[in-house]
């Protein structure tokens, strides 16, 4: 993780990116994205995590996050560690996973799970203009990838909530 991406203010909101090791397309299966969403929900309920925006793509996800207890690095570390194990186990135990052997090889190294790439490219949200810029970046990700024409049509995103089309499956905090 480069110096410019170190979380300096543990209580500030940050734009973060979590990338699956080797850019493996794991979140093409609902079962795995559901586990990621459940883990975020747990962090919201039990660790004081605030989520302002999010998108889950096939091999990475973006969030604007803030930790109520000013421990963002700890929450992210725990989240990544837990989801690595949980999703890897779900792949291993999934009898319908046609890519199982390949995924297990791609997401491990020397018999250890290597699900997420190191770091999370955290950028502090310093003002409302920067927040809007990152919010648009997050919501336009599926459009730029050619998955949907309108950002609010992508289900694994907070864009539908922001547009008033539907509620978000990850509760969204109000950005002040």
WOURDA-V116771 format. One line per field, one symbol per residue. ss: DSSP state (h for helix, s for strand, l for the rest). phi: phi as a letter, one per 20 degrees, with the letter a starting at -180 (. if undefined). psi: psi as a letter, one per 20 degrees, with the letter a starting at -180 (. if undefined). A space follows every 50 residues. Layout:
ss=???
phi=???
psi=???
This chain:
ss=llhhhllllllllssssssshhhllllllhhhhhhhhhhhhhhhhhhlss sssssslllssssssssllllhhhhhhhhhhhhhhhhhhhhhhllllllh hhhhhhlssllssllsllllllsslllhhhhhhhhhhhhhhhhhllllll hhhlllslhhhhllllllllllllll
phi=.fgfdffedfdefceccddfgmlffeefdggeffffffffggfffdcmfd ddaabdefcabcbdcbdfelcggfffgffffffgfffgffffeefeffdg gfffffdbblmdfceeffnblfcfeeafffgfffgfggfegfffemecec gfeefeaegfffenfbfefdgdefee
psi=pqgijpogniiqqqpqpppppjkpnhkiphhhhhhgghhggghghijkpp phqqpoahjrqqqoqqphjllghggggggggghggghghhghioijohjg ggghghkrpljqpmgqqqajlpppoirhghghghgggghighghijhrhp hiiphlqjghghijhrqpioppqpp.
